[in-house]
Amino acid sequence: MEHALIDARTALTYAPEEPVFLMNVGYLLLRRSEFKESLEYLERARRFAPDNPDVAKLEAGPTTV
């Protein structure tokens, strides 16, 4: 997981406004229970892709069934 997060953050250095890269970092942080930092990345993703339903799903966080 740590290597994936490093890679995702590296991708952001090349395309800091790419919603997919922002969502990837947000998702990985979510998986690590780093909710506040995850939300910061997801909010940035929403600014660049306001109509993307995947951003909204990730912002909702984990759900229980």
Helices and strands as residue ranges (DSSP letters): H 2-14, H 19-31, H 35-48, H 53-60
